[in-house]
């Protein structure tokens, strides 16, 4: 069962213009696709695809492990812009033994990437 069978054809404007490939109602199309009819009706009512309905995740689920050393990291990046996150991370691990685990490297890489795209944050 295709996406079109459940959510309808899309017109040039991006809105649903037909419910099922065979013109069936949302309940039948949902049943054919193995979905709940209420879900199909919601997507048809809102005229958006499921991927368009997702909210962007911008909140933190954990405290920032680099908050207390961020000024030092930022200053080093300003002095040496080509410095790699891995090099900085290894330096932090050496100067602060036990504070940063190997699994936090990716977190630092993301944080540096975010800072380089907007250094005023």
N, C-alpha and C positions, 0 to 999 in steps of 0.2 A: 504494500500500500504506500503510495507516494504522499509527499507533503501536500500536493495539490488536491489529492482525494479528501484529505481531512480539512484543509484550510481554504480551499477554493483557488481558482485562477487569480492571478494578479494582473490588474490593468496597468497601463503606462503610468498612472498616478500612484500605484502602489496599494490600491485598495482591492479587497476581495469582490469579485463580480459574479461568481458562481460557487455554490457550496461544494458539491461533489462532482467528480468527473462525469457522473451520469445524471447530475441534477438532483440528487437525493438531498434530504434535509440534513442538518448538522448531526442529529442523533444517529442516522444510518451511516453517514460518512465516518463518524467517530467509532461506531461499532465495528465497521470494516477495518479500521486502522488499529483497533484494540485500545482505544482511548475512551476516557470518560466523556459523555456528551456535554456535561457542564463545562469542561475544559474547552471543547471545540466551540461551544457557544460564546465563551468568554473571548477567545481569540477572534472569532468572527465579529463580535460586538465591538471590540476595541480596534479592529481592522489593522492589527499589527502581528507580526510573526513572533513566535516565542523568543527568538534571539533579540528582537527589538524591545521586548518587555523587561529584560533583565536590568537591574539597577547596577550602576558602577560601584564596586567595592572600594571605599576610600577610608574606612575606619581601621584602626589598629586592633589586633587581637591580643597582642603582647606588648610589654614595655620595650622601648628601644634599647637594645643592649649596648649601643654605641653612643648613647646620649651624653655620658660624662666625658667621653674622649673625642666627641665630634669636633670641638674647636681645634684640637691638635691635628686631627685628620684634615680638616678644612684648610688650616694654615699650611700644612705640608703640601696639599694639592695646589694651593695658590703659588707656592714657591716653585714646585716641580709639577706642572700640569700633566706631564707624561707618565707620572708615577702610577703603577698598576695597583689595583685593589689588593691583589694577592700579596704584593710586597709590603704594603701598609699593614695588612692583616698579620703577616708574619712578624713584623716589627711590634705590633700591639701584643701579640702572644708572647714575645720575648721579654718585653718591658713589663708586662702584667701577667705573670704566669698563673694559669688556672682561671682567669677571668673570661676568656673567650675560647669556646670549643671550635673544632674544625668545621662543624656544621654551620657556623655563623658567617663563614666567608661569603656565601651567596647574599646574605642580608647586607653585608657591607658593600658588595658590588652593586646591589640595587640602590642603596642609599647614595653611593657616589654617582651613579648614573643619573639619579633624580637631581642631585645637586648640580652636576655639570649641565643639565638641561635648563635649570633655573637656579643659579647661584645665590639668589637673594632669599632663599628659604632657609 
